[in-house]
């Protein structure tokens, strides 16, 4: 559905817009491209083979994300136009900024944790593969296993901030029959299934830090981080995200919350981190994602329309 999008990834990238305007599709495309490239780099294939495998892997990832719907009309990524030079594996020399992507789609991942853990065990002992959503699967792996290489970034203050916000901490059990995270509050342990969705949202960031997946060579795509968060906690989440960027983590945020977007705007100006804001609009059922300059009023005007509608409804129903 994306007709045009020209997006620069540096520091904090915010894509604002209403539902069904292509925001998530941008993040999924980025995720698939980076994942496919990482697979080919790790396979150590030569140039021609690498390019062929790259396209094949992109298609495979999309099929696991959305049953190939994203590629149905070939409008999201024109695969024939992709040219990649894997010679000498230049990514390992620092010429390619991002080697991997982390995609956060829903805090419900903790409710699916045991199911995905069971699929992981079953696929290792049976001769056919159980179907799964690759976005959820990749995040589950990152929540359940530590990264092979850890970042040297000091995240202690961010972990402490999350513990203060949630009034608790998070603990991992690694036993074979007890692979899970729990929320610890006042010396009591609570299954993650039973804690508030807002707490799970912060828990994802907490665990990704603990397991070493928030680094300078991975990009974090956070799809609507405001979901399940009270406006007060939306502001707290914005603070956490900006502090991560300040530490060197590159983040893409898709949002339709004026609270989240305004908080990110004010915090980025205070901290002077690199940030770009984009507005996604739909025209004739196709989306255009364009950069907004320092004046974000077009974003706020669009997202404040429901308030104007409610005010007009009040006026219409008002009786003298």
C-alpha positions as CSV (number, residue, x, y, z in Angstrom):
1,X,0.0,0.0,0.0
2,X,3.0,2.3,0.1
3,X,3.3,4.5,-2.9
4,X,6.3,6.6,-1.7
5,X,8.6,6.5,1.3
6,X,12.0,8.0,1.7
7,X,13.2,7.4,5.2
8,X,16.5,8.2,6.8
9,X,17.4,6.0,9.8
10,X,19.5,7.8,12.4
11,X,19.0,8.2,16.1
12,X,15.2,8.3,16.6
13,X,12.9,7.9,13.6
14,X,9.2,8.5,14.3
15,X,6.5,7.7,11.8
16,X,3.1,9.1,12.8
17,X,-0.2,8.6,11.2
18,X,-3.6,7.0,11.5
19,X,-4.3,3.3,11.3
20,X,-3.8,1.5,8.0
21,X,-1.4,4.1,6.5
22,X,1.6,1.9,6.0
23,X,3.6,2.6,9.2
24,X,4.0,-1.0,10.3
25,X,4.8,-2.1,6.7
26,X,7.9,0.1,6.7
27,X,9.1,-1.6,9.9
28,X,8.4,-5.0,8.5
29,X,10.2,-4.3,5.3
30,X,13.2,-3.1,7.2
31,X,13.1,-6.1,9.4
32,X,12.9,-8.5,6.5
33,X,15.8,-6.8,4.6
34,X,18.1,-6.8,7.5
35,X,17.3,-10.4,8.6
36,X,17.8,-11.7,5.1
37,X,21.1,-9.9,4.8
38,X,22.3,-11.2,8.1
39,X,21.4,-14.8,7.0
40,X,23.4,-14.4,3.8
41,X,26.4,-12.9,5.6
42,X,26.5,-15.7,8.1
43,X,26.2,-18.3,5.3
44,X,29.5,-16.9,3.7
45,X,28.2,-17.3,0.2
46,X,29.9,-15.6,-2.7
47,X,28.4,-12.7,-4.6
48,X,26.0,-14.4,-7.2
49,X,24.8,-17.0,-4.8
50,X,24.5,-14.5,-2.0
51,X,22.2,-12.2,-4.1
52,X,20.0,-15.1,-5.1
53,X,19.7,-16.4,-1.5
54,X,19.0,-12.8,-0.3
55,X,15.9,-12.5,-2.4
56,X,14.8,-16.0,-1.5
57,X,15.2,-15.3,2.2
58,X,13.3,-12.0,1.9
59,X,10.4,-13.9,0.4
60,X,10.6,-16.6,3.0
61,X,10.5,-14.0,5.9
62,X,7.5,-12.2,4.3
63,X,5.7,-15.5,4.0
64,X,6.2,-16.1,7.7
65,X,5.1,-12.6,8.6
66,X,1.9,-12.3,6.5
67,X,1.4,-15.3,4.3
68,X,3.0,-13.4,1.4
69,X,0.3,-10.7,1.4
70,X,2.9,-8.0,1.5
71,X,4.3,-9.2,-1.8
72,X,1.0,-10.0,-3.4
73,X,1.1,-6.9,-5.7
74,X,4.9,-6.4,-5.5
75,X,4.3,-2.8,-4.3
76,X,6.2,-2.9,-1.1
77,X,9.6,-4.1,-2.3
78,X,10.5,-4.5,-6.0
79,X,12.7,-7.5,-5.6
80,X,14.1,-7.4,-9.1
81,X,15.5,-3.9,-8.5
82,X,17.5,-4.9,-5.4
83,X,21.3,-4.9,-5.9
84,X,23.5,-6.1,-3.1
85,X,27.2,-6.4,-3.0
86,X,28.3,-9.1,-0.5
87,X,31.8,-9.3,-1.7
88,X,34.4,-9.2,1.1
89,X,31.4,-9.1,3.5
90,X,31.8,-5.3,3.9
91,X,29.2,-5.3,6.8
92,X,31.9,-6.8,9.1
93,X,34.1,-3.8,8.4
94,X,31.5,-1.4,9.6
95,X,30.4,-0.1,6.2
96,X,26.8,-1.3,6.9
97,X,25.3,0.3,9.9
98,X,22.8,-2.3,10.9
99,X,23.4,-6.1,11.1
100,X,20.1,-7.1,12.7
101,X,16.7,-5.8,13.6
102,X,14.5,-6.2,16.7
103,X,10.7,-5.8,16.0
104,X,8.3,-5.3,18.9
105,X,4.7,-5.7,17.8
106,X,2.8,-6.6,20.9
107,X,3.3,-7.2,24.7
108,X,1.1,-10.2,24.2
109,X,4.4,-12.0,23.3
110,X,4.7,-13.0,27.0
111,X,1.3,-14.7,26.8
112,X,2.6,-16.7,23.8
113,X,6.0,-17.4,25.4
114,X,5.2,-20.9,26.6
115,X,3.5,-21.8,23.4
116,X,6.5,-20.7,21.3
117,X,8.8,-22.5,23.8
118,X,6.8,-25.6,23.1
119,X,7.0,-25.1,19.3
120,X,10.7,-24.7,19.7
121,X,11.1,-28.0,21.5
122,X,8.7,-29.8,19.2
123,X,10.4,-28.6,16.0
124,X,13.7,-30.1,17.3
125,X,12.3,-33.6,17.6
126,X,9.7,-34.0,14.8
127,X,10.3,-34.2,11.1
128,X,8.0,-31.3,10.1
129,X,7.8,-27.7,11.0
130,X,5.0,-26.1,13.0
131,X,3.9,-22.8,11.5
132,X,4.6,-19.6,13.4
133,X,4.7,-15.8,12.9
134,X,8.3,-15.0,12.3
135,X,8.1,-11.6,14.0
136,X,6.9,-13.2,17.2
137,X,9.3,-16.0,16.8
138,X,12.3,-13.7,16.5
139,X,11.3,-11.7,19.5
140,X,10.7,-14.9,21.5
141,X,14.2,-16.1,20.7
142,X,15.6,-12.8,21.9
143,X,13.6,-12.9,25.1
144,X,14.5,-16.5,25.8
145,X,18.2,-16.6,24.9
146,X,21.2,-14.3,25.5
147,X,23.0,-12.8,22.5
148,X,26.3,-14.3,21.4
149,X,28.0,-10.9,21.7
150,X,27.0,-8.3,24.2
151,X,27.0,-4.5,23.9
152,X,29.4,-2.5,26.1
153,X,26.8,0.1,26.6
154,X,25.9,0.8,30.3
155,X,22.1,0.4,30.6
156,X,22.0,0.2,34.4
157,X,20.1,3.5,34.8
158,X,17.5,2.5,32.2
159,X,16.9,-0.9,34.0
160,X,16.6,1.0,37.2
161,X,14.1,3.4,35.6
162,X,11.9,0.6,34.4
163,X,12.0,-1.0,37.8
164,X,10.8,2.3,39.4
165,X,8.0,2.7,36.8
166,X,6.7,-0.9,37.2
167,X,7.5,-1.0,40.9
168,X,9.2,-4.4,40.5
169,X,11.8,-6.3,38.5
170,X,11.9,-9.3,36.2
171,X,13.6,-12.7,36.8
172,X,14.4,-15.5,34.3
173,X,14.1,-19.3,35.0
174,X,16.3,-21.4,32.7
175,X,15.4,-24.9,33.7
176,X,14.4,-27.2,30.9
177,X,10.8,-27.6,32.2
178,X,10.7,-24.0,33.6
179,X,11.7,-21.7,30.7
180,X,10.0,-18.4,31.7
181,X,10.2,-14.9,32.9
182,X,8.4,-13.7,36.1
183,X,7.6,-10.3,37.5
184,X,8.9,-9.8,41.0
185,X,7.1,-7.4,43.3
186,X,7.4,-7.1,47.1
187,X,9.3,-10.5,47.1
188,X,6.3,-12.2,45.3
189,X,6.7,-13.7,41.9
190,X,3.9,-13.3,39.3
191,X,3.6,-15.2,36.1
192,X,3.9,-12.9,33.1
193,X,0.5,-14.0,31.8
194,X,-1.0,-12.4,34.8
195,X,0.6,-9.0,34.9
196,X,-0.8,-5.9,33.2
197,X,-0.1,-5.4,29.5
198,X,1.6,-2.1,30.3
199,X,4.1,-3.9,32.6
200,X,4.8,-6.4,29.8
201,X,5.5,-3.5,27.4
202,X,8.3,-2.3,29.7
203,X,9.4,-5.9,30.4
204,X,10.3,-6.4,26.7
205,X,12.7,-3.5,26.8
206,X,14.1,-4.7,30.1
207,X,14.7,-8.3,28.9
208,X,16.2,-7.2,25.6
209,X,18.7,-5.2,27.5
210,X,19.4,-8.0,29.9
211,X,19.9,-10.5,27.1
212,X,22.2,-8.1,25.1
213,X,20.1,-7.4,22.0
214,X,19.9,-3.6,22.2
215,X,23.2,-2.5,20.6
216,X,24.5,0.0,18.1
217,X,24.5,-2.4,15.2
218,X,20.9,-3.5,15.7
219,X,17.9,-1.3,15.0
220,X,14.9,-1.5,17.2
221,X,11.5,-1.2,15.5
222,X,8.7,-0.5,18.1
223,X,5.3,-0.7,16.6
224,X,2.9,1.6,18.5
225,X,4.6,1.5,21.9
226,X,1.7,3.5,23.4
227,X,-0.7,0.5,23.0
228,X,-1.9,-0.7,26.5
229,X,-0.2,2.3,28.2
230,X,-2.0,5.0,30.2
231,X,-1.0,8.5,28.9
232,X,1.2,8.9,32.0
233,X,3.1,5.7,31.2
234,X,3.3,6.8,27.6
235,X,5.4,9.7,28.7
236,X,7.6,7.3,30.8
237,X,8.0,5.0,27.8
238,X,9.1,8.0,25.7
239,X,11.7,8.9,28.3
240,X,13.1,5.3,28.1
241,X,13.2,5.3,24.3
242,X,15.0,8.6,24.1
243,X,17.5,7.5,26.7
244,X,18.2,4.4,24.7
245,X,18.8,6.6,21.6
246,X,21.1,8.7,23.7
247,X,23.1,5.6,24.5
248,X,23.5,4.8,20.8
249,X,20.6,2.5,20.0
250,X,18.8,3.4,16.7
251,X,15.0,3.2,17.1
252,X,12.1,3.4,14.7
253,X,8.8,4.2,16.4
254,X,5.4,3.9,14.7
255,X,2.7,5.9,16.6
256,X,-0.8,7.4,16.4
257,X,-0.7,8.8,19.9
258,X,-0.3,12.6,20.3
259,X,0.9,12.0,23.8
260,X,3.8,9.7,22.7
261,X,4.7,11.9,19.7
262,X,4.7,15.2,21.6
263,X,6.7,13.6,24.5
264,X,9.3,12.3,22.0
265,X,9.5,15.7,20.3
266,X,10.1,17.6,23.6
267,X,12.6,15.0,24.9
268,X,14.6,14.9,21.7
269,X,14.9,18.7,21.7
270,X,16.0,18.7,25.3
271,X,18.6,15.9,24.8
272,X,19.6,17.1,21.3
273,X,19.6,13.5,19.9
274,X,19.3,13.0,16.2
275,X,15.6,12.6,15.3
276,X,13.4,12.6,12.2
277,X,9.6,12.8,12.2
278,X,7.5,11.5,9.3
279,X,3.8,11.7,8.5
280,X,2.0,8.8,6.8
281,X,-1.1,9.8,4.8
282,X,-3.3,7.7,2.5
283,X,-4.3,8.9,-1.0
284,X,-6.4,6.7,-3.2
285,X,-5.8,3.7,-1.0
286,X,-2.0,4.2,-1.3
287,X,0.2,5.6,1.4
288,X,2.8,8.4,1.2
289,X,5.3,8.8,4.0
290,X,6.9,12.2,4.0
291,X,9.3,13.9,6.4
292,X,8.0,16.7,8.6
293,X,10.4,19.5,9.4
294,X,10.7,21.1,12.8
295,X,7.1,22.1,12.8
296,X,5.1,19.0,13.7
297,X,1.7,20.8,13.6
298,X,0.5,18.7,10.6
299,X,0.9,15.6,12.7
300,X,-0.9,17.1,15.7
301,X,-3.7,18.5,13.5
302,X,-4.3,15.1,12.0
303,X,-4.2,13.2,15.3
304,X,-6.4,15.7,17.2
305,X,-9.3,15.4,14.7
306,X,-11.2,13.0,17.1
307,X,-11.2,15.7,19.8
308,X,-12.6,18.3,17.3
309,X,-15.3,15.8,16.4
310,X,-16.3,15.2,20.0
311,X,-16.4,18.9,20.7
312,X,-18.7,19.4,17.7
313,X,-20.9,16.6,19.0
314,X,-21.1,18.3,22.4
315,X,-22.2,21.6,20.7
316,X,-24.8,19.8,18.6
317,X,-26.3,18.2,21.7
318,X,-26.1,21.3,23.9
319,X,-29.4,22.8,25.0
320,X,-29.7,26.3,26.3
